[in-house]
Amino acid sequence: LSDGNLINAWDFSATHPLSFYKWVYSEVVEGDYDMIVVEDYVGAGSMSKVAGHTIRQIGFIEGLCLLEEQPFVRQSPSTRTPFIKRAEDLGVKNHAKHALAHALAYERKHHD
């Protein structure tokens, strides 16, 4: 990003919440981030079990960030769209590509 550093792309299965909660807890409590950017879950209609886990995980991250005074922002999924190609050009694939696209979107909005 503007200072040459990238945040971690947290990529955990929503169906294995214990490992996710432990890892995020250690990252948020021990980490020193300029901003933690999370893709918000935008769902409608009935909710699957995985969707329920995802919503709880986002809430956990947000609550933990508030408790630990770590900066936190949620972004809609569409926020990343203009930055997907740039993330691909940097050689990032899969979920990490989406995470990097969100970081690039945040950087553009707040540091340009």
C-alpha positions in Angstrom: 0.0 0.0 0.0 1.2 3.6 0.3 3.9 2.6 2.8 4.8 -0.6 0.9 3.2 -3.0 3.4 0.2 -5.2 2.9 -2.2 -6.6 5.5 -2.7 -10.3 5.9 -5.4 -11.9 3.9 -7.3 -13.9 6.4 -8.8 -16.9 4.6 -10.5 -19.4 6.9 -13.4 -21.8 6.2 -16.6 -20.5 7.8 -17.3 -24.1 8.8 -14.3 -24.4 11.1 -14.9 -21.5 13.4 -12.7 -22.4 16.4 -9.4 -22.2 14.5 -10.7 -19.0 12.9 -11.6 -17.4 16.3 -8.2 -18.4 17.8 -6.2 -17.1 14.9 -8.1 -13.8 14.6 -7.9 -13.2 18.3 -4.1 -13.6 18.2 -3.8 -11.4 15.1 -6.0 -8.6 16.5 -4.6 -8.6 20.1 -0.9 -9.0 19.1 -1.1 -7.2 15.7 -0.4 -3.6 14.8 -2.5 -2.7 11.8 -3.2 0.7 10.3 -6.7 -0.7 9.4 -8.5 -4.1 9.4 -10.7 -4.2 6.3 -13.4 -6.8 6.2 -15.8 -7.7 3.4 -19.3 -7.3 4.8 -21.8 -10.1 4.2 -24.8 -8.8 2.2 -27.4 -11.5 2.2 -31.1 -11.6 1.6 -33.8 -14.2 2.1 -33.1 -17.5 3.9 -29.7 -18.0 5.4 -27.5 -21.1 5.1 -25.5 -22.5 8.0 -22.3 -21.1 6.3 -23.8 -17.7 5.9 -24.7 -17.7 9.6 -21.1 -18.5 10.5 -19.8 -15.8 8.2 -22.0 -13.1 9.9 -20.9 -14.2 13.4 -17.2 -14.1 12.3 -17.6 -10.6 10.9 -19.2 -9.6 14.2 -16.4 -11.2 16.2 -13.8 -9.4 14.3 -15.6 -6.1 14.7 -16.2 -6.6 18.4 -12.6 -7.7 19.1 -11.3 -4.7 17.1 -13.4 -2.3 19.2 -12.2 -3.9 22.5 -8.6 -3.8 21.4 -8.9 -0.3 19.8 -7.8 -1.7 16.4 -9.1 0.3 13.5 -11.8 -1.6 11.6 -13.9 -1.0 8.5 -16.5 -3.1 6.6 -16.7 -2.8 2.9 -19.5 -4.0 0.5 -18.4 -6.9 -1.8 -18.8 -4.6 -4.8 -16.1 -2.2 -3.4 -13.4 -4.6 -4.5 -14.6 -5.0 -8.1 -12.6 -2.1 -9.7 -9.4 -3.5 -8.1 -9.6 -7.2 -9.0 -7.5 -6.8 -12.2 -4.8 -4.9 -10.2 -4.7 -7.7 -7.6 -4.5 -10.3 -10.4 -1.6 -8.3 -12.0 0.2 -8.5 -8.7 0.0 -12.3 -9.0 -2.5 -12.9 -6.2 -5.1 -15.6 -6.6 -8.3 -16.9 -5.1 -9.6 -15.4 -1.9 -6.4 -13.4 -1.3 -7.0 -11.6 -4.6 -10.3 -10.4 -3.2 -8.8 -9.4 0.1 -6.0 -7.5 -1.7 -8.6 -5.8 -3.9 -10.4 -4.6 -0.8 -7.1 -3.3 0.6 -6.4 -1.4 -2.6 -9.9 0.0 -2.6 -9.5 1.2 1.0 -6.1 2.7 0.1 -7.4 4.6 -2.9 -10.4 6.0 -1.0 -8.4 7.1 2.1 -4.9 7.8 0.9 -5.1 9.4 -2.5 
